[in-house]
Amino acid sequence: MIRTVLYLIANILAVLGLSWLLPGFEVSSVWAAAIFLLILTVLHHTIIPVLKVLTLPVNFLSLGFFSLLINLLSVWFVASNIQGVSLIGDFSAQFLNVILVSIGLSLGKGVIDKVITEKHG
């Protein structure tokens, strides 16, 4: 239970940190960051695995690039549809911000997993 709460707090702080670092990615509150993470997590555990199985031939032919595109589109979809989370700029600026947010979330998750596993594992 403690590990889950620490993981949630650390991920919310990571989203807020990305909002602070990236001028085109804005998160208005802790609750907006929590809802952003919740919906992104639900997507990544329900719909995205089904999409990846359905698009397996395309993913195979693109050497995994299509899987990356699905992940980017999921972040873009969630960020565009959550009140309190916004992507600023034109299409190319938003796309760059989505790439940076995805990379930041992945790196943050790796660091958080490493720290929580070492401290409480």
Secondary structure as GFF3:
##gff-version 3
##sequence-region A 1 121
A	DSSP	alpha_helix	2	21	.	.	.	ID=ss1
A	DSSP	beta_strand	25	27	.	.	.	ID=ss2
A	DSSP	alpha_helix	30	45	.	.	.	ID=ss3
A	DSSP	alpha_helix	47	54	.	.	.	ID=ss4
A	DSSP	alpha_helix	56	61	.	.	.	ID=ss5
A	DSSP	alpha_helix	65	81	.	.	.	ID=ss6
A	DSSP	beta_strand	85	87	.	.	.	ID=ss7
A	DSSP	alpha_helix	91	120	.	.	.	ID=ss8
###
